[in-house]
Amino acid sequence: MEKKVLIIEDDREIVDLLGIHLHDLGCLTTPIYDGKEGYEKALSKQYDLIILDIMLPNMDGLQVCQRLRGRDVNTPILMLTSKSEEIDKILGLETGADDYLTKPFSIREFIARVKAIFRRVQLSQQNQKIQQQQNKILQFDKLKLDVEKRKVMLADQRIELTPKEFDLLYLLASNPGKSYSRQRLLNLIWGYEYNGYEHTVNSHINRLRAKIEPDLQQPAFILTTWGVGYRFRDE
């Protein structure tokens, strides 16, 4: 089936080049040259991939990514930027991007990243179907995860989680007592080898705890395994 790709990039030469190679992969591309217009386009239609530049007119790529994730748009996002500072990479990942490429990049690397994203999405969809069939509801005292609806309830109140926060919580809650290192969680949830970006995991764990833990000083659900990483409480 033809993949639909939204390209939000203000450099028309790059857009044309990426469009040619995506077409060779069997993708149908939609080019947008403005951040705000790209954000509205991403909300109006379902895409299989969004290629998003950081430096854009009217709304920068980090804002676009953050707002899309805030609206529960789960489409994979591959961010492009001319910046190479570590903080930009961390910000890109923490706003919900799935992968990151710094300009200039080779077309071979770009194609490899796109293919990898499509493979991860396909594998994730297959795993979700299996998981939903096996464990549709996970219940821990007043905390309940509805896997099929990707909904979390705490004391009968719905807790709003980002897609990555839900995936992280579901992974831990599905394996109570099992400790995961930060690097392992990074690989499993973000699906790519981001060596050195364990800070992203810490940030998501902290946000998760703030949303579901009654007492942050003594977490009841997501526990720290000292010297290793994190685990969900063992029933």
C-alpha positions as CSV (number, residue, x, y, z in Angstrom):
1,M,0.0,0.0,0.0
2,E,1.3,3.5,-0.9
3,K,2.7,5.4,2.1
4,K,1.6,9.0,2.6
5,V,4.4,11.3,3.7
6,L,4.1,14.9,4.7
7,I,7.3,17.0,4.2
8,I,7.4,20.2,6.2
9,E,10.6,21.9,5.0
10,D,11.2,25.5,3.6
11,D,14.2,24.5,1.4
12,R,12.5,23.6,-1.9
13,E,15.6,21.9,-3.3
14,I,15.7,19.6,-0.3
15,V,11.9,19.0,-0.6
16,D,12.3,18.1,-4.3
17,L,15.3,15.8,-3.6
18,L,13.5,13.9,-0.8
19,G,10.3,13.7,-2.9
20,I,12.2,11.9,-5.7
21,H,13.7,9.3,-3.4
22,L,10.5,8.8,-1.4
23,H,8.6,8.3,-4.6
24,D,11.1,5.5,-5.4
25,L,10.1,3.9,-2.1
26,G,6.5,3.9,-3.2
27,C,5.5,7.0,-1.2
28,L,3.1,9.7,-2.0
29,T,4.5,13.0,-0.7
30,T,2.8,16.3,0.3
31,P,5.2,19.3,0.5
32,I,4.6,22.2,2.9
33,Y,7.0,25.1,3.2
34,D,5.6,26.8,6.4
35,G,5.5,25.5,10.0
36,K,2.0,26.7,10.9
37,E,0.6,25.4,7.6
38,G,2.4,22.1,8.0
39,Y,0.9,21.8,11.5
40,E,-2.6,22.4,10.3
41,K,-2.1,19.9,7.4
42,A,-0.9,17.2,9.8
43,L,-4.0,17.6,11.8
44,S,-6.3,17.5,8.8
45,K,-5.2,14.3,7.3
46,Q,-3.7,10.9,8.3
47,Y,-0.1,10.4,7.2
48,D,2.3,7.5,7.6
49,L,5.3,9.7,8.2
50,I,6.1,13.4,8.8
51,I,9.5,14.8,7.8
52,L,9.9,18.0,9.8
53,D,12.6,20.6,9.6
54,I,13.3,22.5,12.8
55,M,14.0,26.0,11.3
56,L,10.7,27.0,9.7
57,P,8.8,30.2,9.1
58,N,5.8,31.1,11.4
59,M,6.2,28.0,13.7
60,D,9.4,26.1,14.3
61,G,9.6,22.3,14.0
62,L,10.0,21.7,17.8
63,Q,6.7,23.6,18.3
64,V,5.0,21.7,15.5
65,C,6.1,18.4,16.9
66,Q,5.2,19.2,20.5
67,R,1.7,20.5,19.5
68,L,1.0,17.5,17.3
69,R,1.9,15.1,20.2
70,G,-0.3,17.2,22.5
71,R,-3.2,16.6,20.1
72,D,-2.5,12.9,20.2
73,V,-1.2,12.7,16.6
74,N,0.9,9.6,16.7
75,T,2.3,9.8,13.2
76,P,6.1,9.0,13.2
77,I,8.2,12.2,12.9
78,L,11.7,12.4,11.4
79,M,13.2,15.7,12.3
80,L,15.7,17.6,10.1
81,T,18.0,20.4,11.2
82,S,21.1,22.3,10.4
83,K,22.0,22.4,14.1
84,S,24.2,19.8,15.6
85,E,24.3,20.8,19.3
86,E,23.4,18.0,21.8
87,I,20.6,20.1,23.4
88,D,18.8,20.3,20.0
89,K,18.8,16.5,19.7
90,I,17.6,16.0,23.2
91,L,14.8,18.6,22.7
92,G,13.8,17.0,19.4
93,L,13.5,13.6,21.1
94,E,11.6,14.9,24.2
95,T,9.0,16.7,22.1
96,G,8.1,13.4,20.6
97,A,10.2,13.0,17.5
98,D,10.9,9.4,16.4
99,D,14.3,10.0,14.7
100,Y,16.7,12.8,14.0
101,L,19.0,13.8,11.1
102,T,21.4,16.6,11.0
103,K,22.1,18.4,7.7
104,P,24.0,17.7,5.6
105,F,23.0,14.0,5.5
106,S,23.5,11.4,2.8
107,I,20.5,10.2,0.8
108,R,21.5,6.6,1.7
109,E,21.2,7.4,5.4
110,F,17.9,9.2,4.9
111,I,16.4,6.2,3.1
112,A,17.7,3.8,5.7
113,R,16.1,5.9,8.5
114,V,12.8,6.1,6.6
115,K,12.8,2.3,6.0
116,A,13.6,1.7,9.7
117,I,10.7,3.9,10.8
118,F,8.3,2.0,8.5
119,R,9.6,-1.3,9.8
120,R,9.2,-0.3,13.4
121,V,5.7,1.0,12.9
122,Q,4.7,-2.3,11.2
123,L,6.3,-4.3,14.0
124,S,4.7,-2.1,16.7
125,Q,1.3,-2.6,15.1
126,Q,1.7,-6.3,15.0
127,N,2.8,-6.4,18.7
128,Q,0.0,-4.1,19.7
129,K,-2.6,-6.5,18.2
130,I,-1.0,-9.4,20.1
131,Q,-0.8,-7.5,23.3
132,Q,-4.4,-6.2,23.0
133,Q,-5.6,-9.8,22.6
134,Q,-3.6,-11.1,25.5
135,N,-4.0,-8.2,28.0
136,K,-6.7,-5.8,27.3
137,I,-6.9,-4.4,30.8
138,L,-4.1,-4.1,33.4
139,Q,-5.3,-3.2,36.9
140,F,-3.1,-2.2,39.9
141,D,-5.1,-0.9,42.8
142,K,-6.6,2.4,41.5
143,L,-4.4,2.5,38.4
144,K,-6.0,0.9,35.3
145,L,-4.6,0.6,31.8
146,D,-7.0,-0.1,28.9
147,V,-4.6,-1.3,26.3
148,E,-7.0,-1.4,23.4
149,K,-8.1,2.2,23.9
150,R,-4.7,3.3,25.1
151,K,-6.4,4.9,28.1
152,V,-5.1,5.2,31.7
153,M,-7.4,5.7,34.7
154,L,-6.4,6.6,38.2
155,A,-9.1,6.5,40.9
156,D,-11.7,6.8,38.1
157,Q,-10.1,9.9,36.7
158,R,-8.6,9.7,33.2
159,I,-4.9,10.5,33.0
160,E,-3.7,12.1,29.8
161,L,-0.4,10.6,28.6
162,T,1.6,11.2,25.5
163,P,2.1,8.2,23.2
164,K,5.6,7.6,24.4
165,E,4.5,7.9,28.1
166,F,1.8,5.3,27.5
167,D,4.2,3.0,25.7
168,L,6.7,3.4,28.6
169,L,4.1,2.7,31.3
170,Y,2.6,-0.2,29.4
171,L,6.0,-1.9,28.9
172,L,6.9,-1.6,32.6
173,A,3.4,-2.5,33.9
174,S,3.3,-5.6,31.6
175,N,6.5,-6.9,33.2
176,P,6.1,-6.1,36.9
177,G,9.3,-6.6,38.9
178,K,11.6,-6.6,35.8
179,S,14.3,-4.0,35.9
180,Y,15.2,-2.1,32.7
181,S,18.2,0.1,32.2
182,R,17.7,3.5,30.7
183,Q,19.5,2.5,27.5
184,R,17.3,-0.6,27.2
185,L,14.1,1.5,27.7
186,L,15.4,4.0,25.1
187,N,15.9,1.3,22.6
188,L,12.6,-0.4,23.2
189,I,10.4,2.7,23.3
190,W,12.1,5.1,20.9
191,G,13.1,2.2,18.6
192,Y,16.6,3.6,17.7
193,E,20.1,3.5,19.2
194,Y,20.3,6.9,20.9
195,N,23.5,6.3,22.8
196,G,24.0,9.0,25.4
197,Y,20.4,10.2,25.5
198,E,19.3,8.4,28.7
199,H,18.2,11.8,29.9
200,T,15.1,11.4,27.7
201,V,14.1,8.3,29.7
202,N,14.6,10.1,33.0
203,S,12.4,13.0,31.8
204,H,9.6,10.7,30.7
205,I,9.8,8.7,34.0
206,N,9.6,11.9,36.0
207,R,6.5,13.1,34.0
208,L,4.9,9.7,34.4
209,R,5.4,9.7,38.1
210,A,4.0,13.2,38.4
211,K,0.8,12.1,36.7
212,I,0.2,8.7,38.4
213,E,2.0,8.6,41.7
214,P,0.1,9.7,44.8
215,D,3.4,10.5,46.6
216,L,6.5,11.4,44.5
217,Q,8.7,10.9,47.5
218,Q,7.6,7.3,47.8
219,P,6.5,6.0,44.4
220,A,3.9,3.2,44.5
221,F,4.1,2.1,40.9
222,I,7.3,3.0,39.0
223,L,10.2,2.2,41.2
224,T,13.9,2.9,40.9
225,T,16.3,-0.1,40.8
226,W,19.5,1.6,42.0
227,G,22.5,1.1,39.7
228,V,20.2,-0.3,37.0
229,G,17.2,1.8,36.0
230,Y,13.5,1.4,36.6
231,R,10.9,-1.3,37.2
232,F,7.2,-1.5,37.9
233,R,6.2,-2.8,41.3
234,D,6.1,-6.6,41.7
235,E,2.7,-7.7,42.8
